[in-house]
Amino acid sequence: MFQSIRWRIAVPYILLLLLTLLGLATYVASTVRQSYINQMQTEITADARLIAVRAAAALQDGAPPDELDRIARQSAAILNRRVTIIDAEGNVLAESHEAAAGMENHMERPEFLQAWTDGEGISLRDSETLGSEMLYAAVAVYPPGEESAGTPLGYVRVALPLQQIQQFINRMLRIFLGLTLAAALISTLIAAWIASRTTRSLRRLTEAVRQVPAGELFDEPVSRNSDEFGQLHLAFNQMAVRLRKQINDLDTERSKLAAVLAQMTDGVIIAGEEGEVQLINPAAENMFSITQESALGRTLAEALRSHQFVDLWQQCKQSGETVSTSIEIPTRRIFLQAVATPLGESLPGSILLLFQDLTRLRHLETVRRDFISNISHELRTPLASLKALTETLQESAFDDPPAARRFLQRMETEVDALSLMVSELLELSRIESGRVPLQLKAVDPKQVIQVAVDRMKLQAQRAGLEMVVDCPSGTPSILADQPRLEQVMVNLLHNAIKFTPAGGRISIHLESSGSEALFTVQDTGPGITEDDLPRIFERFYKADRARTSGGTGLGLAIARHLVEAHGGRIWAESQVGRGSTFRFSIPLAS
Ligand code: ADP
């Protein structure tokens, strides 16, 4: 409770008030007592002088005890004091409240000693006879007519118990104490009220400020007071407005940065001083198959599980310069270009790691390389054989007409193969560049299959293959250019016939699924390896590296382009030794 500012203000004031009142009470009590004593001193000294005048004659007459006793008792009764008369040697001659006989010698009492030397003496002390505090005034009694001259006949002492004044002072102190307590109570209430009023705005301000980190807006109305609290309030308001603007700006910046990081196709990781992952974007999560939650706070080695990245980070850290390298992750068939850059002053000790996925680029590079080598190969074989035939013809066969005719026939076959390849290439490039406009209309898919099967039936029979067609009736029409789609079907059937050994089976199946019709050509041939499967739709690609199978390697490339031009998809599924399945989908007409 006393931690609060209002009590810290109120308590010292209350203590000060209490101390002041108590100090004042003590001071007043002692002053009142002192002035009372002073006044009483004067009074009882005067009383003593009077009694001394009365007692002077009796003392001179031999000090008859009755007479002195009478004087003492009478005076005591009138003045309401205690009166003692002693002779010059200190023997008690008369005593108003006690029997004088048997009382000890009083000459050693301070007031008598003082009166013996100065004629008058005063003393304030506890009475040895009565035990309470008394004020004594003693005066010397001189022979009548001599007054203060001559030798004293004796001494008169008047005593006043200070009980009364003590009682008065005690009463006064009690009143003071009561007043002090009442004042303390009232001042406590007033101090608490004032302090509470004063700190109310402070408490409201504290409450409002406390809400700010919880996302609440600081919308306390500005205090109307122009005191320190009012100014503090105003300053807080201004600060809150500025803070809110800065937080908004920061939020916007952070959102922009987060959006950029999220949309980037390059992977971004920021590693701290110890190599711990401080930031990772979704692209990097995908590349390394990790999640942000599992990566953050872990070291690069733990998160990426590859020493190559740790080496790159270490090189960059040691050199303090940008380092780049190409890294392959064989398990995921990913090829990355990694760049490590120290972040310098913006984030001291941290390193930015940027990963660019070059897998596709590298793949395109391989495709381009393979394309050139494949096309050269495709051209070289017929050209070499043409050259050999021409040479033989020139050298000898010219004179042997039947042989020359055979040679010319073979030359014609080679030229046909070459022109077929060139026309297929031309066709492919025309389809690719969109120069073959499709005549799309509603076509019966069964019709497409039937025409293609009829065209290939004879070839299949010759190859010793069984062809099974499974087309359920009622398949909806598709939106297609029929001759082009027939060509796709023929290409697939042609491959199936070419690669399936005699005795095998080719199944053709049609079904509609969702908004598309799905065509399937399945064979019982040798199948395609996992490595070749993604590449067979490339032009000139042949799974058979020796390229002995015949064909140009363009059939599937043409099929893919034609299907895609129809808005469909084409793909293959295969397992080595268990045949291949080619499927393509074409959108339905409606
Ligand atoms: P081509 O048949 O003229 O070689 P394609 O583009 O039609 O060219 O086929 C590319 C390659 O795909 C073929 O060389 C072959 O290795 C593979 N392939 C295609 N169809 C089949 C199939 N039904 N069975 C096995 N391999 C196939």
Boltz pocket constraint, residues with backbone or C-beta under 6 A from the ligand:
constraints:
  - pocket:
      binder: B
      contacts: [[A, 491], [A, 492], [A, 495], [A, 496], [A, 499], [A, 500], [A, 523], [A, 525], [A, 526], [A, 527], [A, 528], [A, 536], [A, 537], [A, 538], [A, 540], [A, 541], [A, 542], [A, 543], [A, 544], [A, 549], [A, 550], [A, 551], [A, 552], [A, 553], [A, 554], [A, 555], [A, 556], [A, 557], [A, 580]]
      max_distance: 6.0
